[in-house]
Amino acid sequence: MPWVVVSFTDSTNLSRASYRNPQPDKRLGKTPNTKYETQNTKHKLPMQVYCILSDERAYLSKSPTMFATILQQMGIRATYVPFKVAPANLGQALQSLKILNIAGANVTVPYKEKVIPFLDVLSEGANVIGAVNTIICKGDELKGYNTNAIGVMDALSDYGFEPEGKSALVFGTGGAAKAVVFILNWLRTDVIYVTGRNADKTRQLVDRFGGEAVPLDDLAARQPKVDIVINATAVSSPDESPELSDLILKREFKGCELVMDLNYGRADNFWQSMAAAQGIPFMDGLPALAFQARRTFALWTGMQVPPSEFLAVLNQPQS
């Protein structure tokens, strides 16, 4: 894949020289020096409404609690709600964002790719990746962004894992997998294996971003040595896919430095169980969610909030 400078969020221009310490765009204002320095007060703006679009999984997301808490802490009069949308109604749901004057939306599985035809504009990053997780609603225009890729990048950097020159195995072929494979290529990962249940989608993904397609059925026999394993599917517990759970728990990942599962909140997580059994460090999806959330929040509000604030909310026990 040719190397280009892409503005993932229109708030951060990513380059290899600066990705560890991205500088805020002037449009976002200065980085706050105090914990809750804001550009707005509770009475300056009308009540804003933000939301997340998904299927029934919208009600399981931590995003409503996370964003609602940060909005309140930053003194913004706003609410954040989950919307369950049937596939047949996705277009109407996007149109309703305009009609109801929704300020912004998150998009998660299974709609990160499917929302694109219903958006008016895409950021450069969303267009390159082919998946959207953040929408800004401004008048009659819906603009889609992808903060997933840079969220994964920031989470890996914060952990201390440097992909450059290393090898990776990515599970999945959907919107999250596209973001992961793109950013791994961007960060000069030496070898990227991509595997999924759909062989055609797997080949299309590597044809677009680079990497090597490995059929899921061939994975046990091939046993490629990798430095990091990333689960970008929606599956993390045995009851969601007994076959994949069995494959992962039997697979040995010698020399692997990190297992990263972009999901969170699974009581019985076979990726975590595999990592623990083999003595491999494990990271769930909460750090990546926190890092991408701060980018999304900056796009919506123009405010910079440290990722630690998002993580603090995410790590609070749910009532």
BATORVEX-682580 format. One record per atom (N, C-alpha, C): y, x, z. Coordinates in steps of 0.05 Angstrom, whole numbers, padded with zeros to 5 digits, always signed. Last residue first. Layout:
YXZ ...
END
This chain:
-00003-00469+00759 -00007-00489+00779 -00027-00510+00769 -00021-00403+00741 -00013-00429+00733 -00021-00450+00754 +00006-00342+00765 -00016-00361+00765 -00006-00389+00758 +00043-00300+00721 +00043-00318+00744 +00019-00337+00743 +00043-00272+00675 +00023-00264+00695 +00024-00281+00720 +00085-00294+00646 +00058-00298+00636 +00037-00291+00657 +00129-00275+00675 +00123-00304+00674 +00094-00308+00666 +00124-00221+00665 +00124-00230+00693 +00118-00260+00694 +00129-00218+00610 +00103-00212+00622 +00102-00222+00651 +00184-00229+00605 +00164-00247+00593 +00137-00243+00606 +00204-00184+00631 +00211-00211+00641 +00191-00232+00630 +00187-00142+00600 +00176-00145+00627 +00182-00172+00639 +00217-00143+00554 +00190-00155+00553 +00178-00158+00581 +00286-00161+00567 +00264-00142+00568 +00237-00155+00567 +00324-00195+00519 +00311-00197+00545 +00288-00177+00546 +00381-00205+00483 +00359-00186+00487 +00349-00189+00516 +00402-00261+00444 +00401-00247+00469 +00377-00228+00471 +00403-00295+00402 +00420-00272+00400 +00420-00255+00426 +00368-00339+00400 +00391-00340+00418 +00411-00317+00415 +00327-00332+00362 +00337-00358+00369 +00364-00358+00382 +00319-00276+00361 +00326-00290+00337 +00338-00318+00343 +00306-00267+00415 +00330-00255+00404 +00339-00269+00378 +00257-00294+00416 +00279-00303+00433 +00306-00292+00423 +00226-00262+00383 +00232-00290+00376 +00256-00300+00391 +00225-00216+00414 +00236-00215+00387 +00244-00243+00378 +00198-00234+00459 +00226-00224+00462 +00240-00222+00435 +00149-00248+00436 +00166-00269+00446 +00195-00259+00450 +00125-00200+00425 +00134-00216+00402 +00153-00238+00411 +00116-00183+00477 +00133-00167+00460 +00143-00183+00436 +00082-00223+00497 +00108-00218+00510 +00127-00203+00492 +00038-00219+00463 +00053-00244+00464 +00081-00239+00476 +00020-00168+00476 +00030-00173+00449 +00047-00198+00448 +00004-00179+00530 +00026-00160+00524 +00037-00164+00496 -00037-00220+00522 -00012-00226+00535 +00010-00205+00530 -00087-00212+00498 -00064-00217+00481 -00037-00221+00495 -00117-00156+00534 -00118-00182+00522 -00092-00187+00507 -00149-00094+00530 -00123-00107+00531 -00126-00135+00519 -00191-00045+00560 -00188-00072+00547 -00160-00082+00551 -00226+00017+00554 -00203+00001+00564 -00200-00024+00547 -00296+00021+00560 -00274+00023+00542 -00250+00006+00554 -00348+00020+00582 -00328+00037+00594 -00303+00041+00576 -00385-00016+00564 -00384+00010+00551 -00362+00029+00561 -00376-00061+00594 -00403-00050+00594 -00403-00022+00582 -00322-00072+00581 -00329-00064+00608 -00356-00050+00609 -00327-00087+00527 -00311-00064+00534 -00318-00053+00562 -00359-00133+00532 -00368-00110+00517 -00353-00085+00525 -00324-00166+00562 -00350-00158+00573 -00361-00134+00559 -00282-00172+00526 -00277-00158+00551 -00303-00149+00564 -00309-00200+00487 -00296-00175+00480 -00291-00158+00505 -00324-00246+00514 -00345-00227+00507 -00333-00200+00497 -00300-00278+00568 -00291-00264+00544 -00311-00243+00536 -00295-00332+00602 -00318-00315+00594 -00312-00302+00567 -00244-00353+00605 -00259-00347+00629 -00282-00328+00624 -00188-00335+00568 -00216-00343+00566 -00231-00335+00592 -00135-00319+00566 -00142-00342+00582 -00171-00351+00580 -00122-00299+00497 -00119-00296+00526 -00130-00321+00540 -00127-00259+00437 -00129-00284+00452 -00125-00278+00482 -00129-00209+00416 -00104-00223+00415 -00104-00250+00429 -00158-00155+00447 -00164-00183+00439 -00138-00198+00439 -00176-00090+00438 -00153-00108+00440 -00160-00135+00430 -00202-00033+00465 -00210-00059+00453 -00187-00078+00459 -00198+00037+00455 -00185+00012+00464 -00197-00012+00450 -00228+00080+00438 -00208+00085+00459 -00196+00059+00470 -00295+00096+00424 -00273+00077+00421 -00254+00080+00444 -00341+00127+00428 -00315+00140+00424 -00291+00122+00421 -00383+00076+00404 -00381+00103+00415 -00354+00115+00408 -00398+00018+00411 -00374+00029+00399 -00368+00057+00412 -00453-00021+00395 -00443+00002+00410 -00419+00014+00396 -00469-00090+00399 -00458-00068+00383 -00447-00046+00401 -00483-00133+00430 -00504-00114+00423 -00494-00089+00408 -00436-00160+00434 -00448-00151+00459 -00471-00131+00453 -00426-00175+00380 -00408-00156+00394 -00421-00144+00419 -00469-00210+00369 -00465-00186+00353 -00448-00166+00368 -00461-00251+00406 -00486-00235+00407 -00483-00209+00392 -00411-00270+00389 -00414-00259+00416 -00439-00242+00417 -00425-00290+00339 -00407-00267+00341 -00408-00254+00368 -00460-00332+00355 -00469-00310+00337 -00451-00286+00339 -00431-00366+00388 -00453-00351+00399 -00462-00328+00382 -00369-00382+00391 -00386-00371+00370 -00408-00354+00382 -00353-00410+00436 -00338-00414+00411 -00353-00403+00387 -00385-00393+00477 -00389-00421+00468 -00373-00427+00442 -00367-00340+00486 -00393-00345+00473 -00397-00374+00463 -00298-00329+00468 -00319-00337+00487 -00344-00344+00473 -00264-00318+00427 -00267-00298+00447 -00289-00304+00468 -00232-00331+00366 -00257-00333+00381 -00259-00310+00401 -00194-00328+00328 -00189-00346+00350 -00212-00348+00369 -00186-00259+00309 -00197-00285+00305 -00188-00303+00329 -00173-00207+00319 -00151-00225+00309 -00162-00252+00300 -00190-00156+00359 -00199-00183+00352 -00175-00200+00344 -00197-00090+00345 -00177-00111+00350 -00189-00137+00340 -00215-00027+00368 -00225-00052+00358 -00205-00074+00365 -00204+00042+00354 -00194+00017+00366 -00208-00007+00352 -00233+00082+00331 -00218+00089+00355 -00207+00064+00369 -00300+00079+00305 -00272+00072+00305 -00259+00078+00332 -00354+00087+00262 -00341+00097+00286 -00311+00091+00284 -00395+00034+00237 -00373+00053+00233 -00360+00061+00259 -00448+00006+00230 -00439+00020+00254 -00417+00041+00250 -00482-00019+00192 -00464+00003+00184 -00454+00019+00208 -00511-00060+00217 -00525-00038+00204 -00507-00014+00198 -00471-00094+00238 -00491-00082+00256 -00505-00058+00243 -00444-00109+00191 -00431-00094+00211 -00451-00079+00230 -00462-00143+00153 -00469-00115+00149 -00459-00098+00172 -00441-00192+00164 -00470-00189+00166 -00479-00160+00164 -00388-00185+00153 -00396-00188+00181 -00426-00183+00184 -00371-00135+00105 -00382-00162+00111 -00392-00163+00140 -00313-00101+00105 -00341-00098+00114 -00352-00126+00120 -00263-00071+00066 -00276-00096+00074 -00305-00090+00082 -00214-00026+00085 -00241-00029+00073 -00254-00054+00084 -00145-00019+00066 -00167-00020+00085 -00193-00023+00070 -00090-00060+00043 -00104-00035+00046 -00126-00038+00066 -00065-00109+00033 -00053-00091+00052 -00066-00063+00053 -00093-00134-00010 -00064-00138-00006 -00051-00117+00011 -00145-00121-00005 -00132-00116-00031 -00102-00118-00028 -00155-00140+00046 -00153-00111+00042 -00141-00104+00015 -00153-00196+00035 -00135-00183+00055 -00133-00153+00050 -00193-00204-00003 -00165-00209-00010 -00145-00196+00009 -00238-00191+00028 -00231-00175+00005 -00202-00179-00003 -00236-00234+00064 -00235-00207+00074 -00227-00188+00051 -00241-00278+00031 -00216-00275+00045 -00214-00246+00056 -00295-00269+00014 -00273-00270-00006 -00246-00265+00008 -00325-00273+00061 -00323-00247+00046 -00300-00247+00027 -00314-00299+00121 -00309-00305+00093 -00305-00280+00077 -00319-00274+00171 -00341-00291+00161 -00338-00297+00131 -00299-00205+00170 -00295-00233+00175 -00318-00249+00163 -00266-00141+00178 -00290-00158+00176 -00285-00186+00183 -00240-00080+00159 -00234-00109+00164 -00259-00125+00159 -00222-00016+00178 -00244-00034+00170 -00236-00062+00177 -00180+00034+00162 -00180+00007+00173 -00203-00009+00161 -00161+00100+00175 -00182+00082+00163 -00181+00055+00178 -00110+00117+00195 -00124+00131+00173 -00145+00114+00159 -00048+00086+00203 -00076+00087+00211 -00093+00098+00188 +00008+00084+00195 -00008+00106+00183 -00036+00108+00196 +00035+00039+00208 +00035+00061+00228 +00016+00083+00220 +00023+00006+00165 +00051+00016+00168 +00052+00040+00187 -00030-00007+00178 -00023+00009+00154 +00004+00021+00156 -00019-00037+00223 -00036-00013+00225 -00031+00005+00201 +00010-00079+00201 +00024-00060+00219 +00008-00035+00223 -00029-00104+00168 -00004-00094+00157 +00008-00073+00175 -00067-00119+00205 -00074-00099+00185 -00049-00088+00172 -00037-00156+00236 -00049-00132+00248 -00055-00111+00227 -00022-00196+00199 -00002-00181+00214 -00013-00155+00225 -00074-00213+00184 -00055-00202+00164 -00034-00185+00178 -00092-00234+00233 -00105-00210+00221 -00087-00197+00200 -00059-00279+00238 -00058-00257+00257 -00070-00232+00247 -00075-00310+00192 -00048-00300+00195 -00045-00277+00215 -00144-00288+00180 -00122-00307+00180 -00095-00293+00184 -00189-00257+00186 -00176-00257+00160 -00152-00276+00158 -00225-00214+00233 -00208-00237+00225 -00196-00234+00198 -00224-00154+00267 -00240-00178+00262 -00220-00200+00255 -00218-00086+00251 -00203-00111+00256 -00221-00135+00248 -00222-00022+00272 -00238-00044+00263 -00225-00070+00271 -00193+00041+00256 -00192+00015+00269 -00212-00004+00256 -00176+00110+00268 -00191+00089+00254 -00192+00064+00270 -00117+00152+00261 -00141+00142+00274 -00154+00120+00258 -00068+00168+00241 -00090+00186+00238 -00116+00176+00250 -00032+00128+00286 -00031+00147+00264 -00054+00166+00264 -00034+00095+00332 -00053+00091+00310 -00054+00112+00289 -00031+00110+00398 -00018+00118+00373 -00038+00115+00350 -00024+00078+00458 -00043+00083+00436 -00027+00087+00410 +00007+00063+00500 +00004+00092+00495 -00016+00098+00473 +00025+00013+00512 +00000+00021+00524 -00004+00052+00521 +00070+00012+00479 +00074+00010+00508 +00049+00019+00523 +00045+00012+00429 +00062+00034+00437 +00066+00035+00467 +00018-00037+00430 +00003-00012+00428 +00019+00012+00437 +00063-00071+00434 +00043-00071+00455 +00026-00046+00454 +00091-00060+00386 +00103-00054+00412 +00083-00053+00434 +00052-00079+00348 +00061-00051+00348 +00073-00043+00375 +00049-00133+00362 +00025-00116+00365 +00034-00087+00366 +00102-00146+00349 +00093-00150+00376 +00068-00134+00381 +00104-00138+00295 +00120-00119+00311 +00112-00122+00341 +00070-00181+00280 +00064-00153+00273 +00078-00133+00291 +00095-00228+00300 +00068-00220+00308 +00063-00190+00304 +00140-00246+00278 +00144-00227+00300 +00117-00218+00311 +00162-00269+00219 +00137-00260+00232 +00144-00239+00253 +00198-00330+00202 +00196-00302+00209 +00168-00295+00219 +00230-00379+00161 +00206-00369+00175 +00207-00338+00179 +00279-00428+00165 +00273-00400+00157 +00250-00390+00175 +00302-00487+00140 +00282-00476+00158 +00275-00448+00148 +00362-00523+00134 +00346-00499+00126 +00327-00491+00148 +00399-00560+00148 +00377-00569+00130 +00359-00546+00122 +00413-00530+00208 +00421-00552+00190 +00397-00561+00174 +00366-00488+00221 +00395-00487+00220 +00404-00508+00199 +00314-00464+00257 +00323-00489+00244 +00353-00489+00245 +00269-00412+00251 +00296-00420+00259 +00304-00444+00243 +00203-00399+00272 +00221-00413+00253 +00248-00417+00266 +00148-00356+00274 +00173-00364+00286 +00190-00377+00264 +00104-00341+00247 +00099-00351+00275 +00125-00360+00288 +00074-00337+00184 +00098-00343+00199 +00090-00352+00227 +00050-00295+00131 +00045-00311+00154 +00070-00314+00171 +00056-00254+00094 +00044-00280+00086 +00036-00297+00109 +00079-00204+00095 +00055-00209+00110 +00041-00234+00101 +00125-00211+00062 +00105-00190+00057 +00079-00195+00070 +00150-00255+00087 +00142-00257+00059 +00121-00235+00052 +00160-00236+00138 +00142-00259+00135 +00132-00261+00106 +00197-00194+00124 +00172-00188+00137 +00152-00211+00134 +00240-00222+00102 +00225-00203+00086 +00198-00197+00098 +00237-00292+00118 +00247-00265+00123 +00230-00246+00106 +00241-00348+00074 +00225-00330+00090 +00240-00303+00095 +00264-00415+00069 +00269-00387+00066 +00249-00371+00084 +00242-00466+00076 +00262-00462+00055 +00266-00432+00049 +00173-00486+00083 +00197-00473+00093 +00216-00468+00069 +00126-00506+00064 +00145-00526+00074 +00171-00513+00085 +00093-00463+00051 +00103-00480+00030 +00124-00500+00038 +00081-00443+00106 +00099-00429+00087 +00109-00447+00064 +00044-00465+00139 +00071-00476+00140 +00089-00465+00118 -00004-00438+00132 -00002-00464+00119 +00027-00475+00120 -00004-00393+00163 -00001-00390+00134 +00005-00416+00121 -00005-00415+00214 +00013-00393+00208 +00017-00388+00178 -00038-00456+00234 -00018-00462+00214 +00001-00439+00206 -00076-00467+00275 -00085-00456+00250 -00064-00457+00227 -00043-00414+00309 -00066-00423+00295 -00068-00454+00297 +00029-00428+00313 +00005-00413+00319 -00018-00425+00304 +00098-00423+00313 +00075-00433+00298 +00051-00415+00305 +00157-00444+00346 +00135-00425+00342 +00113-00438+00327 +00224-00462+00328 +00196-00469+00332 +00179-00444+00330 +00290-00487+00343 +00271-00467+00335 +00243-00474+00342 +00319-00535+00350 +00333-00509+00346 +00315-00487+00335 +00315-00597+00318 +00301-00577+00334 +00313-00550+00329 +00335-00644+00295 +00353-00622+00303 +00340-00603+00323 +00303-00681+00273 +00307-00683+00302 +00325-00661+00313 +00303-00666+00219 +00312-00693+00227 +00320-00694+00256 +00280-00615+00222 +00307-00618+00212 +00318-00645+00222 +00229-00627+00241 +00246-00607+00255 +00275-00610+00248 +00209-00661+00203 +00219-00673+00227 +00235-00653+00244 +00188-00625+00166 +00212-00641+00159 +00225-00653+00184 +00143-00609+00195 +00164-00590+00189 +00190-00604+00181 +00115-00658+00196 +00123-00645+00221 +00146-00625+00216 +00104-00665+00142 +00122-00684+00156 +00132-00673+00182 +00068-00623+00134 +00093-00624+00120 +00114-00642+00133 +00026-00638+00169 +00041-00613+00174 +00068-00614+00159 -00010-00679+00168 +00018-00686+00175 +00036-00661+00178 -00060-00660+00160 -00048-00677+00139 -00019-00683+00143 -00071-00634+00209 -00066-00619+00184 -00053-00635+00162 -00032-00659+00264 -00056-00661+00247 -00050-00646+00221 -00004-00625+00318 +00000-00635+00291 -00026-00636+00276 +00024-00626+00381 -00002-00626+00367 +00003-00639+00340 +00074-00588+00408 +00069-00610+00390 +00041-00606+00377 +00104-00571+00470 +00082-00567+00451 +00079-00592+00434 +00174-00553+00482 +00152-00572+00484 +00130-00565+00464 +00228-00534+00520 +00208-00524+00501 +00183-00541+00504 +00300-00541+00528 +00272-00548+00535 +00254-00538+00513 +00363-00518+00554 +00343-00522+00533 +00316-00530+00545 +00417-00485+00566 +00408-00512+00569 +00389-00519+00547 +00410-00421+00592 +00412-00437+00568 +00401-00465+00573 +00406-00381+00630 +00428-00400+00632 +00431-00417+00608 +00362-00349+00633 +00385-00339+00617 +00408-00358+00616 +00326-00380+00660 +00337-00356+00673 +00361-00345+00659 +00315-00418+00621 +00329-00426+00645 +00341-00402+00659 +00289-00386+00583 +00313-00401+00576 +00329-00409+00600 +00245-00370+00614 +00265-00350+00605 +00291-00364+00597 +00218-00420+00620 +00227-00404+00644 +00249-00385+00636 +00207-00434+00568 +00223-00452+00585 +00234-00437+00609 +00173-00392+00551 +00200-00395+00540 +00218-00413+00557 +00128-00401+00587 +00142-00376+00584 +00170-00379+00574 +00112-00454+00578 +00121-00445+00605 +00137-00420+00603 +00101-00452+00521 +00120-00471+00533 +00130-00462+00561 +00062-00408+00516 +00089-00406+00506 +00108-00426+00518 +00010-00413+00529 +00028-00405+00551 +00058-00405+00542 -00029-00467+00502 -00012-00443+00499 +00005-00438+00524 -00056-00513+00504 -00067-00491+00519 -00049-00466+00519 -00031-00548+00470 -00030-00554+00499 -00042-00533+00516 -00044-00527+00421 -00016-00526+00430 -00013-00531+00460 -00095-00540+00408 -00091-00515+00423 -00062-00511+00431 -00096-00583+00375 -00098-00588+00403 -00094-00563+00420 -00054-00546+00331 -00071-00569+00335 -00073-00574+00365 +00018-00532+00331 -00010-00524+00329 -00027-00549+00328 +00081-00509+00346 +00065-00526+00328 +00037-00515+00326 +00128-00512+00398 +00106-00497+00386 +00089-00517+00370 +00201-00514+00405 +00173-00525+00406 +00153-00505+00395 +00265-00531+00433 +00247-00512+00419 +00218-00523+00422 +00328-00558+00437 +00300-00564+00438 +00285-00544+00421 +00388-00554+00476 +00372-00545+00454 +00343-00552+00458 +00446-00588+00495 +00418-00584+00501 +00403-00576+00475 +00505-00551+00473 +00490-00575+00479 +00461-00569+00485 +00537-00496+00509 +00522-00507+00486 +00509-00533+00493 +00564-00487+00557 +00577-00481+00531 +00563-00495+00508 +00540-00493+00605 +00556-00516+00595 +00569-00511+00568 +00512-00448+00619 +00498-00473+00618 +00513-00495+00605 +00537-00398+00573 +00534-00410+00600 +00520-00437+00597 +00522-00338+00536 +00528-00367+00538 +00526-00375+00567 +00506-00287+00536 +00529-00293+00519 +00537-00323+00521 +00487-00255+00598 +00483-00273+00575 +00509-00276+00560 +00448-00218+00641 +00474-00219+00626 +00470-00235+00601 +00407-00213+00679 +00411-00238+00665 +00439-00240+00653 +00407-00158+00694 +00382-00173+00690 +00386-00198+00674 +00453-00118+00657 +00443-00131+00681 +00421-00150+00674 +00461-00101+00606 +00459-00081+00627 +00450-00092+00653 +00434-00123+00544 +00445-00129+00570 +00441-00106+00590 +00456-00094+00484 +00433-00098+00502 +00444-00103+00530 +00505-00130+00445 +00496-00107+00460 +00472-00114+00477 +00486-00171+00388 +00503-00163+00410 +00491-00139+00425 +00459-00184+00343 +00448-00193+00368 +00465-00186+00392 +00486-00160+00302 +00487-00190+00303 +00476-00200+00330 +00473-00107+00306 +00499-00116+00317 +00501-00146+00320 +00405-00100+00326 +00424-00104+00305 +00450-00114+00318 +00379-00052+00372 +00386-00080+00366 +00407-00081+00344 +00332-00003+00351 +00359-00009+00360 +00367-00038+00354 +00268+00015+00375 +00284+00001+00356 +00311-00006+00368 +00233+00062+00390 +00258+00054+00404 +00276+00039+00384 +00189+00068+00357 +00185+00067+00386 +00209+00057+00402 +00208+00068+00306 +00195+00045+00315 +00190+00044+00344 +00236+00108+00278 +00250+00094+00300 +00234+00072+00313 +00208+00131+00237 +00223+00149+00255 +00233+00135+00279 +00187+00090+00209 +00169+00106+00224 +00183+00124+00244 +00227+00031+00219 +00220+00054+00204 +00202+00072+00221 +00251-00034+00217 +00230-00017+00226 +00227+00007+00208 +00306-00067+00242 +00296-00053+00218 +00276-00032+00227 +00311-00127+00274 +00303-00099+00278 +00293-00088+00251 +00326-00175+00258 +00339-00165+00282 +00332-00136+00286 +00296-00194+00217 +00325-00194+00212 +00340-00186+00238 +00244-00183+00227 +00255-00206+00241 +00285-00210+00235 +00230-00141+00194 +00210-00160+00202 +00223-00186+00212 +00251-00110+00141 +00263-00122+00164 +00246-00145+00173 +00218-00052+00119 +00218-00081+00120 +00233-00090+00144 +00214-00001+00075 +00227-00009+00100 +00230-00039+00099 +00150+00017+00049 +00176+00006+00045 +00188-00001+00073 +00098+00048+00017 +00113+00047+00042 +00141+00038+00036 +00045+00013-00017 +00069+00030-00018 +00085+00026+00008 -00024+00017+00000 +00000+00000+00000 +00025+00018+00000 
END
